[in-house]
Amino acid sequence: MTENDLKSIFSENIKKYRSGKFTQETLAEKIGVSAQNINDIEGKRRFPRTDTLVKIANALDVEVYQLFIPQDKTPVVIEETPENEKLRAQMTDEIVEEIRHGVNKMLDKIKKESI
């Protein structure tokens, strides 16, 4: 997967989860950013900061990792049990940490390129 693939998946998922709930403007207002910021994210021209990423996921009522799952992947339905909930929480924490690391690495690269 390339950086552009990641941006495309992220962009498409925001559009998918936003569809029918929010316009770009109302999502932007809900999370405290400009509509242009959301437009740039969906247009793959910019990637959000970590705090904005979390706000987007919360506003769209999804987990952060769900914004990075390619749409052509079939979702797996897992029975809700206490053990599965514990595993899900642990996996979510690990995935979020990996995403955070990847996003920070990408942001560092972008910063270096813009200097």
N, C-alpha and C positions, 0 to 999 in steps of 0.2 A: 504494500500500500504506500502510495506517495503522499506528500503533503497536500497536493491538489485533490487527491482522492478523499482525504480526510475532510478538507474544506467542503467538497461537493456533498459528501454524505451528511455532514453537519448542516449545511444549508438546506438540503432537501428535507431533512427531518424537522427542522424548525418550521419550514413552510407547511409540512404535513400536520404537525401537532398544533400549529397556529390556525390552520384552516377551519373556518366555521366558528372559531372562538374569538379571535382577535384580528384586527388589521395590524399592519406594521406600526401604525401610529398608536393604537391602543396598547399594544404590547410594550412599545417603547415607554409610554407614559406609566404603565404599571410597574416597570422595573427601573424607571428613573434615568433613561438614556434618551438620546434624540432619535427621531424616526429615521434620520439619515444613517445613524449608527446601525439600526436593524437592517436597513436597506443595504448597507455595505456588507454586513455579515451574510445576509441571504444572497447577495451578489458575489460572494467569495472574494471580496476586495479587502476584507479585514477579518481578523479572528478576535473574539471577545476576551477580555481579561478574565481571570478565574472567578472573581466575584460576580461579574456580569454573567458568566456561564451558569453559575449556580442560580442566579436570579431568573434567568431565562427558563431553566429547567423547572424551578418552583412555580413560575407563572403558568407554564404549560402543563403543570401537574404530572411531570414525568421525572424519572431518575436521570441524573446527568449522563450516565453511560448509554441510556436509550437514544440520546442525540447522536451517538456515534455508531449505531448499528445500521449497516446497509439495508435499504428497503427491500432488496431482493432476497433477504434472508427470511426464512420461515420462522416465526416465533414459536418457542417451545412453551407449552403450558405445564407448569409444575404444581402438583398438589400442595396446598398450604398446610404444613404441619409445623409444630414448634422447632423441630430439627431443621427443616428446610428453611424456615424463617431465619434461624441462626446462621445457616450456611449462606443464605442470600445476603444477609447483612455483612458477613465477613467478605464475601466475594465483591459486593458493592464497594466496600471500603478499599479493597485491593485494586479494583478497576479504577475507581476515582483517583487513587494515588498514582496509578500508571498514567492515566489521562493527564493529571496535573503535571507529572514529570514531562510527558511528551509535549504538552502545551507550553510549558516553561522553556523547554529546549527549543521549540519552534519560535517562541517569542524572542529568545536570545539570538537566534539566527536572523530573524527579521530586523532586530535592533542593530546587529552588526552590519547587515546589508544596507541599512538606511543611514549609517554614519559616514 
